[in-house]
Structures are given as C-alpha cells and as structure tokens.
Amino acid sequence: MKITRKRLRPVVGAVAVAAAAGLVLSGCTTSTPSGEASSGGKTITVAEVNEASSFNYNTPQGNLDTNGFIWQMTQPQFFTLDQNYNIVHNTDLGTYKKLSDNPLKVEYTLNPDAKWSDGVAMTADDLMLGWAQSACYYDSAKFNDDGDVTSGTQYFTTAGGCPFATNLPKISNNNRTITFTYDQPYVDWELVNPIQFPAHSTAKEIGVSTKDLTNAFLKTPKGDPDNPAAPNPIIQKAAKLFNTGYDATAMPKDKNLLVSGGPLQVSAWTPKQSMTLVPNKEYKGKHAVKFGKLVMRFIGDANAQVTALQNGEVDAIQPQPSADTVKALKAVSGVHVLQGDQTAYDHVDLNFKSSVFSDPTIRQAFLLTIPRADILKSIITPINPDAKVLDSQVFLPQQKGYDESVKNNGSSAYDKVDIDKAKQLLAGKTPTVKILYNTGNPNRVDSFQAIQASAAKAGFNVVDGGSPQWSSLLAGGDYDASIFGWINPGAGNAALPQLFQIGNGGNYNNYNDKEASDLAVKSQTTLDPTKLLQIKQQIDALTFKDGYGLPLFQTPGLFAYTGKVKGIKYFGGQNGIFWNFWEWTK
C-alpha cells in the first residue's frame, strides 16, 4: 500500500511542510485552487478503494496508498520508475547528478521555467525546505528504547524517518541549485527527491516571509542531542504544519494548501464520494497530461467497482483482487483485464508496547495459532493457484535472497498451526488480544476471522478492533496486533529503517530490537551488494526470533479498464494504476 494498505514508500526526500494546524475544512466539494487549467477536454474516471485522508503522505498517519497516488500526480518529482522499476530522471522539473563519491556530493538544479500552479517560480528555497524535512539536520532529540523522545527536539515526524544525513546544503546558480554533501555514502541517493510543497506557501501559512524561512534553515546550527538548544520557532512552526496540517477529511477552504507542482492539481473533493484533479496549467514537459480532468471515485467494494465499470460510471478500476472479481470482469464486454504480482504483502504485526505481547512467550504462542495456509487458500489460491505462504519480512519471492533467507530465518517454526504447543506456552493463561484491521476490506475481514477462530482454540480471547478508519489508528498503538499490507517501492532500501528502526515513524508496531535497528540504519550506508544482502537476511532472522509478527502472502494486482481509455499498462509498484497517468488518453 490498489487494495487497502499502508504504503511502504520510504520517505527519501519527497518532503513537505503543511498548512496551518488550525485549518478549517469545508464539509463538501468546494472551489478550484488558483492557477487551475480549464476543465475542457476528456474526463477519465478511476475507482479507488480508499478515500484520501491527507495531502501529505509523508507522515506516519498520512502514509496511505491513495494519499501517495495524489502526491505522485500533484507534487514535483525529480524521478519516476518505469515498468521494470528502473529510475528515470524527470527533466520536466530539472536535473540532478552525483558530483563525487568520496565524499558523496549531489547537485539538484531546477529548470528556469519550473513554476508552481499559482505561477510562482520554483527556487532553491523549495529544495531547502524539502531537504530540511528529510535530513533531520536540526533534530536534537534523544529517545528511549521504545522510541519516545526523552530530551531535545524532534521537528519533522516522517513515515520513513531520516535515512540519510548531509551537511548544510549550499545554494547557488541564482537560487535554482542546491548541493548536498552526505556525511556517509548513501545507497539510495538517486531516490532522494528534495521537494514537495512550496516554500512560499509554507511561509505564508506560518506567518513569515520565504526569506525568513530559508534563513532559519541556513542559520540554525545542527542539532546536538548531548547539548540541545532551544527550538527554533520558525522551524518548529513549519514542522508542526508538516506533521498535521495537511490531514483532511474534506476540501480545504484555504487554497494555499492546494498549490501544485506536478502535472495535476486537486480542484474538488466530495467526501466519501470522489476527488477531482485537473491539469496544472503551469506544468511544462513530457509528463503534462493529455486529458481535461481526472476523477477519483471512492468505491471500497470490489463488486461495486465492477458494476460501476460495466455501467460506464468509471473508465478504470483497481479493486481488491479475488477470483469472483476476475471472473466478473472477464464477463463484461469491452473490458480489458490486467493481472500480475505486486511488490506488496499482507502481514500480522504484534505491538511490542502491548501489555500482552511484551512477553515473548505469549508472542510465540499467538503466532503458532495463525492459520497462514488456510488464509492463503481462501484468499489468494483462487486467483493464483501457484501462490505460497510468504516466509520473509524483508524479501518477496521474486527478489534475490528470498530462498536463502527463508532457509535460515526461522520462519519454518510457523509453517503449521500448533495449538498444543501454543497451549503449553500459555500455561493456562487466557490473554485478550485486540486486533486492528480494515473492516471495509473483505480480505482483512477473512484473515481476522480465521485468526480469531484459531487462536481461541489455544485460549486466546481475540477482540475485534477493526475500523474503517484503521489507517489513522495505526500509529496510535491502541491495539495488540494489526493486519494490513505494505507495498514496497520496487527500488531502493529505505524501507528497512522505516520498518525496523527504533523510534522511526513507520515502525508502527514499536519493534524494539536494537540489533535489528542498528542493522537497518547501517543498510543505508552499505554500498557493497553482498554485504547489504547479508544485512537484510540478518534482519529477517531477527524478526522471527523476536516474534515480530508473521507475513501472510504476496498480494496479486488487478487493473481493469474500458476501451475508451488508452495507455493503461500493468505495474506492480506503489503507484498502482496511476503510475503512468501522463500517457493516458480518452
């Protein structure tokens, strides 16, 4: 996380500062932001499972698939991924290049004609803002073993944490170029996208000038956890805006929050129904769209998506895959069906801050009751008869290292349900376990019910903690276990600290193994492919030893569209059906 899931999109520089914390939202579809292109031309309508919940997907609570789709289409991107997950530099925005290896130095330059949708030129001020969020340069916080701040200041709270560190960037070239010098080699330097939201909009929201905002970044010393300084008030306000200001359940009244730097911009939002995006007239280049409007319909039920496609209410869908859904789609005349593997997987995670699962024996007992083979047979086998239970927390079956890791990671201990052993471990205890999951996702409901029934045989009292708002509850930790899905980017390695580093915003289950955490951090500066593979396999083994949770299955992907739309192609990565939206025509 297309199906309902979180996006395991490492936050590697696609950064932002958000709108005012006191933002007032309207309760219905509202006006179009300034700079909107004409709505003339063809409208393409796509059904999407989840409703949007934030215009900033880079926070722990905003890191949801739909939010990421919107981010990809509305915010500036220095790169995209092609159908084979290769990195493609996007020269519509500008250029970036590595200047040296030792030290690693990278330069980003914006095109002279690059503008935001409100007509304001993009500058190094925007790049400086993006860098500040992603590098955590100013943080002086210390954390305890549970990842809680015990002293100092943590400014920007991101879903991916801080996977890299650099010195203070240098601005040059008439305020269009910024240069980073990394503290250490960084394996994913080419996936750093240091721009998301406009500096001038951020400055306006927090009541300062753009110059004041950039000067705050340039003049504030690097954070020192051993000698923390008082927080910089401008950076603190900017961080507060980033952390919560873009969260929304309806169209913001403040158009300043909707300024776009991508090919599209949001023009309307009818809660629980649809969101409309229109071309950004200031966007220039090969990714400029060829249609007049894109409507994203929020339809969670797969059958309802198929019906909407059949009735001509939508042009394309990416529903929850099931054998019945595929069969229904193939029976509809004029519909094209695309299927394939996704870089995604469903899993059960145990909350390490839970009073129940603070005991490793109870964790082991519970995991022994999870009927993974039955869940696979019920949900995935009807679509893919060759599918197998997923046995890694780090690798997918088609990735190098999977088979070797599975042989040694300890996953075989959970190949079969063992109720008798679980009872022995419980020794008469009857723990209550509250499981969080998405009640609007049939697959998650089926998984929950199977786990609930199986665990009861060992003596567990499994409580239904499911909610349609599951994604907003995930970071809160008011549950003992969770069932959801991660979708990997398909490129890079920043997912490792996102999931396994202590205190990382994406470490939702509060996993606290220091060895795994240190290895996850080390992975970001390990350039040797063999050593990097070994680190991944070590982390994988530690998760099973610790009772982190259990992976369930790799998720299949499913797109369907009518013959009216041209250019839709299958892609199993994070951006789902929208991965090449600029190629679409109708």
C-alpha positions as semicolon CSV with decimal commas, in nm:
position;residue;x (nm);y (nm);z (nm)
1;M;0,000;0,000;0,000
2;K;-0,487;-0,091;-0,513
3;I;-0,607;-0,267;-0,206
4;T;-0,642;-0,103;0,129
5;R;-0,298;-0,087;0,280
6;K;-0,026;0,139;0,402
7;R;0,233;0,250;0,151
8;L;0,575;0,127;0,240
9;R;0,712;0,414;0,041
10;P;1,039;0,513;0,202
11;V;1,038;0,883;0,261
12;V;1,359;0,967;0,086
13;G;1,330;1,337;0,038
14;A;0,984;1,386;-0,105
15;V;0,920;1,635;0,163
16;A;0,683;1,899;0,276
17;V;0,567;2,147;0,528
18;A;0,197;2,165;0,564
19;A;-0,085;2,402;0,628
20;A;-0,195;2,573;0,944
21;A;-0,275;2,345;1,236
22;G;-0,596;2,539;1,288
23;L;-0,709;2,472;0,933
24;V;-1,084;2,499;0,884
25;L;-1,223;2,245;0,639
26;S;-1,541;2,265;0,441
27;G;-1,788;1,981;0,452
28;C;-1,846;1,945;0,080
29;T;-1,698;1,998;-0,265
30;T;-1,557;2,348;-0,287
31;S;-1,389;2,586;-0,521
32;T;-1,093;2,529;-0,750
33;P;-0,745;2,647;-0,646
34;S;-0,589;2,942;-0,821
35;G;-0,399;2,850;-1,133
36;E;-0,637;2,573;-1,237
37;A;-0,638;2,482;-1,600
38;S;-0,955;2,477;-1,798
39;S;-1,172;2,174;-1,732
40;G;-1,223;2,133;-2,107
41;G;-1,124;1,805;-2,266
42;K;-1,198;1,445;-2,184
43;T;-1,270;1,326;-1,830
44;I;-1,119;0,997;-1,709
45;T;-1,278;0,843;-1,401
46;V;-1,099;0,579;-1,193
47;A;-1,241;0,386;-0,897
48;E;-1,016;0,370;-0,591
49;V;-1,062;0,159;-0,277
50;N;-0,955;0,410;-0,013
51;E;-1,063;0,768;0,035
52;A;-0,790;1,026;0,075
53;S;-0,702;1,129;0,430
54;S;-0,414;1,372;0,388
55;F;-0,238;1,581;0,125
56;N;0,090;1,483;0,292
57;Y;0,156;1,112;0,254
58;N;0,497;1,151;0,421
59;T;0,370;1,140;0,781
60;P;0,302;0,822;0,978
61;Q;-0,073;0,881;0,972
62;G;-0,076;1,003;0,611
63;N;0,125;0,715;0,465
64;L;-0,170;0,557;0,282
65;D;-0,188;0,436;-0,078
66;T;-0,448;0,686;-0,204
67;N;-0,262;0,978;-0,049
68;G;0,050;0,862;-0,233
69;F;-0,134;0,845;-0,565
70;I;-0,241;1,206;-0,520
71;W;0,110;1,310;-0,416
72;Q;0,260;1,149;-0,727
73;M;0,023;1,338;-0,957
74;T;0,028;1,677;-0,787
75;Q;0,377;1,733;-0,649
76;P;0,716;1,779;-0,819
77;Q;0,919;1,467;-0,893
78;F;1,287;1,456;-0,986
79;F;1,243;1,095;-1,093
80;T;0,989;0,828;-1,178
81;L;1,010;0,449;-1,204
82;D;0,950;0,270;-1,532
83;Q;0,761;-0,057;-1,573
84;N;1,072;-0,253;-1,472
85;Y;1,137;-0,037;-1,161
86;N;1,430;0,143;-1,321
87;I;1,491;0,500;-1,206
88;V;1,413;0,756;-1,478
89;H;1,523;1,116;-1,419
90;N;1,241;1,364;-1,481
91;T;1,385;1,657;-1,673
92;D;1,047;1,833;-1,673
93;L;1,139;1,962;-1,328
94;G;1,516;1,990;-1,355
95;T;1,827;1,779;-1,329
96;Y;2,031;1,611;-1,060
97;K;2,367;1,442;-1,067
98;K;2,636;1,296;-0,847
99;L;2,939;1,525;-0,833
100;S;3,168;1,294;-0,635
101;D;3,174;0,963;-0,448
102;N;3,405;1,048;-0,161
103;P;3,250;1,244;-0,012
104;L;2,918;1,174;-0,179
105;K;2,805;1,505;-0,323
106;V;2,483;1,551;-0,524
107;E;2,358;1,860;-0,706
108;Y;1,995;1,945;-0,792
109;T;1,905;2,221;-1,039
110;L;1,555;2,343;-1,117
111;N;1,462;2,439;-1,472
112;P;1,434;2,817;-1,526
113;D;1,067;2,782;-1,629
114;A;0,962;2,549;-1,344
115;K;0,664;2,705;-1,166
116;W;0,406;2,618;-0,904
117;S;0,041;2,614;-1,008
118;D;-0,008;2,966;-0,867
119;G;0,255;3,099;-1,110
120;V;0,534;3,142;-0,854
121;A;0,873;3,021;-0,975
122;M;1,027;2,717;-0,808
123;T;1,354;2,801;-0,638
124;A;1,619;2,658;-0,411
125;D;1,402;2,780;-0,122
126;D;1,169;2,491;-0,207
127;L;1,461;2,248;-0,222
128;M;1,592;2,375;0,110
129;L;1,254;2,315;0,268
130;G;1,245;1,962;0,130
131;W;1,594;1,885;0,249
132;A;1,519;2,016;0,600
133;Q;1,231;1,774;0,645
134;S;1,410;1,466;0,517
135;A;1,759;1,503;0,663
136;C;1,658;1,571;1,028
137;Y;1,958;1,801;1,044
138;Y;1,817;2,019;1,324
139;D;1,689;1,741;1,550
140;S;1,843;1,722;1,897
141;A;1,611;1,457;2,038
142;K;1,715;1,156;2,242
143;F;1,488;0,853;2,253
144;N;1,430;0,570;2,497
145;D;1,417;0,206;2,396
146;D;1,051;0,245;2,299
147;G;1,127;0,530;2,062
148;D;0,980;0,806;2,281
149;V;1,155;1,146;2,294
150;T;1,318;1,193;2,634
151;S;1,505;1,520;2,569
152;G;1,576;1,772;2,297
153;T;1,360;1,846;1,994
154;Q;1,230;1,632;1,709
155;Y;1,094;1,860;1,439
156;F;0,956;1,674;1,137
157;T;0,788;1,340;1,206
158;T;0,807;1,138;0,887
159;A;0,683;0,794;0,791
160;G;1,029;0,696;0,673
161;G;1,241;0,859;0,941
162;C;1,576;1,004;0,843
163;P;1,751;0,753;0,618
164;F;2,042;0,983;0,534
165;A;2,240;1,276;0,674
166;T;2,421;1,561;0,500
167;N;2,594;1,882;0,585
168;L;2,414;2,214;0,544
169;P;2,335;2,245;0,171
170;K;2,480;2,516;-0,048
171;I;2,254;2,731;-0,264
172;S;2,386;2,865;-0,595
173;N;2,302;2,941;-0,958
174;N;2,073;3,237;-0,895
175;N;1,877;3,043;-0,631
176;R;1,799;2,748;-0,860
177;T;2,062;2,495;-0,748
178;I;2,123;2,318;-0,420
179;T;2,412;2,086;-0,339
180;F;2,420;1,818;-0,066
181;T;2,736;1,665;0,075
182;Y;2,647;1,345;0,257
183;D;2,803;1,255;0,591
184;Q;2,842;0,897;0,471
185;P;2,783;0,705;0,148
186;Y;2,409;0,665;0,089
187;V;2,293;0,362;-0,108
188;D;1,971;0,526;-0,233
189;W;2,099;0,874;-0,321
190;E;1,932;0,857;-0,662
191;L;1,591;0,813;-0,495
192;V;1,613;1,136;-0,296
193;N;1,350;1,386;-0,415
194;P;1,407;1,701;-0,206
195;I;1,092;1,890;-0,297
196;Q;0,725;1,852;-0,223
197;F;0,542;2,163;-0,107
198;P;0,622;2,526;-0,196
199;A;0,828;2,729;0,047
200;H;0,629;3,045;-0,024
201;S;0,302;2,872;0,072
202;T;0,456;2,729;0,385
203;A;0,595;3,067;0,484
204;K;0,256;3,229;0,433
205;E;0,084;2,968;0,647
206;I;0,320;3,019;0,942
207;G;0,327;3,398;0,914
208;V;0,680;3,465;0,789
209;S;0,843;3,553;0,458
210;T;1,004;3,294;0,232
211;K;1,338;3,462;0,302
212;D;1,282;3,428;0,677
213;L;1,202;3,059;0,637
214;T;1,513;2,986;0,431
215;N;1,731;3,192;0,663
216;A;1,604;2,989;0,956
217;F;1,728;2,677;0,782
218;L;2,060;2,834;0,682
219;K;2,142;2,993;1,018
220;T;2,022;2,735;1,268
221;P;2,305;2,508;1,390
222;K;2,292;2,134;1,352
223;G;2,107;1,967;1,636
224;D;2,317;1,823;1,918
225;P;2,140;1,561;2,134
226;D;2,409;1,595;2,404
227;N;2,368;1,970;2,423
228;P;2,021;2,054;2,284
229;A;1,948;2,417;2,208
230;A;1,611;2,583;2,243
231;P;1,388;2,502;1,945
232;N;1,398;2,742;1,651
233;P;1,043;2,886;1,648
234;I;1,017;2,917;1,269
235;I;1,135;2,563;1,203
236;Q;0,914;2,440;1,485
237;K;0,608;2,601;1,327
238;A;0,699;2,464;0,986
239;A;0,737;2,116;1,133
240;K;0,405;2,138;1,313
241;L;0,237;2,227;0,986
242;F;0,408;1,939;0,808
243;N;0,320;1,690;1,078
244;T;-0,056;1,752;1,089
245;G;-0,156;2,048;0,874
246;Y;-0,233;1,861;0,554
247;D;-0,455;1,599;0,716
248;A;-0,809;1,647;0,591
249;T;-1,147;1,482;0,553
250;A;-1,286;1,735;0,305
251;M;-1,171;2,006;0,065
252;P;-0,965;2,274;0,242
253;K;-1,107;2,624;0,222
254;D;-0,751;2,757;0,216
255;K;-0,638;2,734;-0,149
256;N;-0,283;2,796;-0,035
257;L;-0,277;2,433;0,078
258;L;-0,354;2,307;-0,271
259;V;-0,074;2,468;-0,468
260;S;0,063;2,202;-0,701
261;G;0,398;2,141;-0,866
262;G;0,301;1,829;-1,058
263;P;0,103;1,769;-1,377
264;L;-0,232;1,778;-1,192
265;Q;-0,390;1,969;-0,906
266;V;-0,686;1,896;-0,683
267;S;-0,991;2,104;-0,773
268;A;-1,278;1,940;-0,584
269;W;-1,350;1,682;-0,316
270;T;-1,690;1,543;-0,229
271;P;-1,630;1,347;0,092
272;K;-1,695;0,973;0,072
273;Q;-1,765;1,005;-0,300
274;S;-1,490;1,147;-0,520
275;M;-1,196;1,377;-0,573
276;T;-1,134;1,572;-0,894
277;L;-0,794;1,665;-1,034
278;V;-0,737;1,896;-1,329
279;P;-0,426;1,987;-1,532
280;N;-0,182;2,230;-1,376
281;K;-0,152;2,492;-1,649
282;E;0,195;2,592;-1,528
283;Y;0,335;2,242;-1,572
284;K;0,558;2,200;-1,877
285;G;0,719;1,886;-2,016
286;K;0,663;1,530;-2,129
287;H;0,458;1,441;-1,822
288;A;0,192;1,703;-1,895
289;V;-0,142;1,521;-1,921
290;K;-0,347;1,473;-2,237
291;F;-0,691;1,477;-2,075
292;G;-0,905;1,751;-1,925
293;K;-0,996;1,604;-1,587
294;L;-0,927;1,302;-1,367
295;V;-1,197;1,196;-1,124
296;M;-1,106;0,952;-0,848
297;R;-1,422;0,773;-0,727
298;F;-1,402;0,623;-0,379
299;I;-1,559;0,277;-0,407
300;G;-1,434;0,029;-0,148
301;D;-1,636;-0,274;-0,254
302;A;-1,493;-0,475;-0,544
303;N;-1,835;-0,578;-0,676
304;A;-1,946;-0,216;-0,676
305;Q;-1,633;-0,121;-0,872
306;V;-1,710;-0,387;-1,134
307;T;-2,069;-0,267;-1,161
308;A;-1,955;0,095;-1,199
309;L;-1,719;-0,008;-1,479
310;Q;-1,989;-0,212;-1,652
311;N;-2,237;0,076;-1,632
312;G;-1,990;0,329;-1,769
313;E;-1,975;0,527;-1,443
314;V;-1,596;0,481;-1,433
315;D;-1,336;0,413;-1,702
316;A;-1,090;0,210;-1,495
317;I;-1,068;0,028;-1,163
318;Q;-0,807;-0,138;-0,941
319;P;-1,023;-0,339;-0,699
320;Q;-0,941;-0,584;-0,424
321;P;-0,841;-0,893;-0,627
322;S;-1,048;-1,209;-0,593
323;A;-1,140;-1,500;-0,818
324;D;-1,502;-1,379;-0,830
325;T;-1,393;-1,028;-0,926
326;V;-1,170;-1,153;-1,209
327;K;-1,448;-1,381;-1,335
328;A;-1,700;-1,096;-1,328
329;L;-1,465;-0,862;-1,514
330;K;-1,389;-1,113;-1,788
331;A;-1,762;-1,149;-1,847
332;V;-1,803;-0,776;-1,918
333;S;-1,786;-0,692;-2,287
334;G;-1,523;-0,439;-2,394
335;V;-1,327;-0,452;-2,067
336;H;-0,951;-0,513;-2,061
337;V;-0,818;-0,703;-1,756
338;L;-0,454;-0,677;-1,642
339;Q;-0,314;-0,905;-1,370
340;G;0,025;-0,958;-1,209
341;D;0,222;-0,970;-0,886
342;Q;0,255;-0,661;-0,672
343;T;0,554;-0,554;-0,468
344;A;0,315;-0,589;-0,177
345;Y;0,229;-0,828;0,102
346;D;-0,025;-0,877;0,380
347;H;0,101;-0,945;0,732
348;V;0,016;-0,965;1,100
349;D;0,226;-0,741;1,328
350;L;0,240;-0,767;1,708
351;N;0,255;-0,444;1,906
352;F;0,566;-0,451;2,123
353;K;0,420;-0,184;2,353
354;S;0,116;-0,401;2,418
355;S;0,094;-0,531;2,774
356;V;0,001;-0,869;2,631
357;F;0,283;-0,902;2,380
358;S;0,557;-0,755;2,596
359;D;0,604;-1,121;2,694
360;P;0,795;-1,305;2,415
361;T;0,640;-1,637;2,520
362;I;0,291;-1,501;2,459
363;R;0,405;-1,364;2,124
364;Q;0,532;-1,705;2,020
365;A;0,215;-1,877;2,138
366;F;-0,008;-1,641;1,941
367;L;0,195;-1,672;1,621
368;L;0,168;-2,051;1,643
369;T;-0,211;-2,016;1,611
370;I;-0,216;-1,810;1,291
371;P;-0,352;-2,031;1,008
372;R;-0,146;-1,887;0,726
373;A;-0,202;-2,177;0,486
374;D;-0,579;-2,158;0,533
375;I;-0,578;-1,781;0,479
376;L;-0,375;-1,824;0,160
377;K;-0,606;-2,097;0,034
378;S;-0,914;-1,888;0,100
379;I;-0,796;-1,553;-0,037
380;I;-0,512;-1,598;-0,285
381;T;-0,512;-1,952;-0,425
382;P;-0,838;-1,899;-0,620
383;I;-0,662;-1,616;-0,808
384;N;-0,314;-1,766;-0,823
385;P;-0,307;-2,147;-0,777
386;D;0,074;-2,139;-0,758
387;A;0,087;-1,891;-0,469
388;K;0,265;-1,991;-0,149
389;V;0,268;-1,859;0,206
390;L;0,514;-1,571;0,236
391;D;0,804;-1,662;0,466
392;S;1,004;-1,339;0,488
393;Q;0,957;-0,998;0,647
394;V;1,218;-0,844;0,414
395;F;1,212;-1,021;0,076
396;L;0,945;-1,108;-0,177
397;P;0,969;-1,444;-0,358
398;Q;1,097;-1,300;-0,686
399;Q;1,372;-1,100;-0,515
400;K;1,731;-1,213;-0,487
401;G;1,798;-1,352;-0,141
402;Y;1,448;-1,477;-0,063
403;D;1,513;-1,852;-0,086
404;E;1,838;-1,837;0,108
405;S;1,684;-1,617;0,376
406;V;1,383;-1,844;0,421
407;K;1,613;-2,143;0,479
408;N;1,780;-1,967;0,772
409;N;1,539;-1,707;0,914
410;G;1,341;-1,934;1,145
411;S;1,011;-1,898;0,959
412;S;0,978;-2,278;0,946
413;A;0,875;-2,271;1,312
414;Y;0,543;-2,130;1,193
415;D;0,489;-2,345;0,885
416;K;0,195;-2,514;1,054
417;V;-0,053;-2,419;1,322
418;D;0,041;-2,585;1,652
419;I;-0,238;-2,537;1,904
420;D;-0,094;-2,788;2,151
421;K;0,240;-2,608;2,171
422;A;0,061;-2,272;2,200
423;K;-0,137;-2,408;2,497
424;Q;0,182;-2,530;2,661
425;L;0,339;-2,185;2,625
426;L;0,030;-2,015;2,765
427;A;0,030;-2,249;3,067
428;G;-0,335;-2,187;3,142
429;K;-0,335;-1,815;3,065
430;T;-0,618;-1,673;2,851
431;P;-0,481;-1,344;2,713
432;T;-0,710;-1,093;2,544
433;V;-0,578;-0,972;2,209
434;K;-0,730;-0,673;2,028
435;I;-0,663;-0,679;1,653
436;L;-0,680;-0,367;1,434
437;Y;-0,773;-0,413;1,067
438;N;-0,978;-0,256;0,790
439;T;-1,341;-0,365;0,822
440;G;-1,405;-0,239;0,469
441;N;-1,159;-0,485;0,316
442;P;-1,303;-0,836;0,268
443;N;-0,960;-0,999;0,268
444;R;-0,870;-0,842;0,602
445;V;-1,206;-0,943;0,747
446;D;-1,149;-1,302;0,635
447;S;-0,796;-1,302;0,778
448;F;-0,917;-1,163;1,111
449;Q;-1,197;-1,417;1,144
450;A;-0,962;-1,708;1,063
451;I;-0,709;-1,590;1,322
452;Q;-0,978;-1,526;1,582
453;A;-1,121;-1,876;1,548
454;S;-0,782;-2,049;1,551
455;A;-0,637;-1,852;1,842
456;A;-0,946;-1,926;2,053
457;K;-0,859;-2,296;2,041
458;A;-0,539;-2,222;2,234
459;G;-0,711;-1,999;2,489
460;F;-0,673;-1,652;2,339
461;N;-0,969;-1,414;2,355
462;V;-0,936;-1,222;2,029
463;V;-1,126;-0,894;2,034
464;D;-1,244;-0,724;1,715
465;G;-1,061;-0,392;1,691
466;G;-1,142;-0,340;1,324
467;S;-1,239;0,000;1,190
468;P;-1,298;0,175;0,857
469;Q;-1,055;0,438;0,990
470;W;-0,787;0,180;1,059
471;S;-0,507;0,376;0,890
472;S;-0,549;0,677;1,119
473;L;-0,542;0,444;1,422
474;L;-0,233;0,251;1,323
475;A;0,019;0,499;1,461
476;G;-0,174;0,538;1,787
477;G;-0,097;0,190;1,915
478;D;-0,430;0,123;2,088
479;Y;-0,430;-0,242;1,986
480;D;-0,229;-0,558;2,045
481;A;-0,191;-0,675;1,686
482;S;-0,271;-0,542;1,340
483;I;-0,348;-0,690;1,000
484;F;-0,265;-0,474;0,698
485;G;-0,043;-0,464;0,394
486;W;0,279;-0,296;0,293
487;I;0,357;-0,211;-0,065
488;N;0,725;-0,175;-0,143
489;P;0,852;0,087;-0,387
490;G;1,028;-0,173;-0,603
491;A;1,352;0,024;-0,587
492;G;1,584;0,123;-0,306
493;N;1,638;0,009;0,052
494;A;1,498;0,286;0,274
495;A;1,211;0,057;0,375
496;L;1,446;-0,116;0,620
497;P;1,476;0,168;0,874
498;Q;1,117;0,266;0,807
499;L;1,002;-0,068;0,949
500;F;1,273;-0,184;1,185
501;Q;1,448;0,121;1,329
502;I;1,358;0,205;1,688
503;G;1,167;0,534;1,702
504;N;1,106;0,554;1,327
505;G;0,766;0,697;1,238
506;G;0,692;0,398;1,014
507;N;0,770;0,145;1,288
508;Y;0,404;0,123;1,381
509;N;0,430;-0,186;1,600
510;N;0,711;-0,034;1,809
511;Y;0,959;-0,310;1,729
512;N;1,249;-0,258;1,968
513;D;1,532;-0,496;1,881
514;K;1,846;-0,279;1,897
515;E;2,050;-0,513;1,680
516;A;1,787;-0,507;1,406
517;S;1,754;-0,130;1,442
518;D;2,129;-0,076;1,407
519;L;2,144;-0,308;1,107
520;A;1,857;-0,122;0,941
521;V;2,043;0,207;0,983
522;K;2,369;0,051;0,865
523;S;2,198;-0,072;0,549
524;Q;2,159;0,286;0,428
525;T;2,534;0,338;0,401
526;T;2,628;-0,011;0,280
527;L;2,717;0,006;-0,088
528;D;2,853;-0,347;-0,127
529;P;2,560;-0,556;-0,264
530;T;2,679;-0,875;-0,094
531;K;2,710;-0,709;0,247
532;L;2,375;-0,535;0,201
533;L;2,210;-0,869;0,123
534;Q;2,363;-1,017;0,438
535;I;2,225;-0,730;0,647
536;K;1,877;-0,789;0,509
537;Q;1,898;-1,159;0,588
538;Q;2,016;-1,085;0,942
539;I;1,721;-0,853;1,000
540;D;1,484;-1,111;0,858
541;A;1,608;-1,375;1,102
542;L;1,583;-1,138;1,399
543;T;1,218;-1,061;1,327
544;F;1,124;-1,428;1,351
545;K;1,339;-1,481;1,662
546;D;1,170;-1,186;1,831
547;G;0,814;-1,274;1,731
548;Y;0,774;-0,953;1,530
549;G;0,466;-1,096;1,359
550;L;0,409;-1,312;1,054
551;P;0,394;-1,236;0,682
552;L;0,087;-1,391;0,518
553;F;0,106;-1,367;0,138
554;Q;0,227;-1,162;-0,155
555;T;-0,059;-0,960;-0,294
556;P;-0,179;-1,004;-0,652
557;G;-0,262;-0,695;-0,857
558;L;-0,565;-0,632;-1,074
559;F;-0,647;-0,346;-1,312
560;A;-0,943;-0,327;-1,549
561;Y;-1,044;-0,057;-1,797
562;T;-1,273;0,007;-2,090
563;G;-1,161;0,052;-2,448
564;K;-1,233;0,423;-2,422
565;V;-0,909;0,481;-2,231
566;K;-0,570;0,423;-2,395
567;G;-0,230;0,397;-2,229
568;I;-0,308;0,198;-1,913
569;K;-0,041;-0,067;-1,852
570;Y;0,020;-0,307;-1,565
571;F;0,259;-0,205;-1,287
572;G;0,301;-0,385;-0,955
573;G;0,461;-0,098;-0,763
574;Q;0,335;0,164;-0,524
575;N;0,173;0,398;-0,771
576;G;-0,065;0,130;-0,891
577;I;-0,277;0,206;-1,194
578;F;-0,173;0,573;-1,183
579;W;0,198;0,500;-1,240
580;N;0,192;0,636;-1,599
581;F;-0,113;0,864;-1,588
582;W;0,052;1,119;-1,818
583;E;0,035;0,864;-2,103
584;W;-0,342;0,819;-2,075
585;T;-0,580;0,939;-2,342
586;K;-0,952;0,901;-2,399
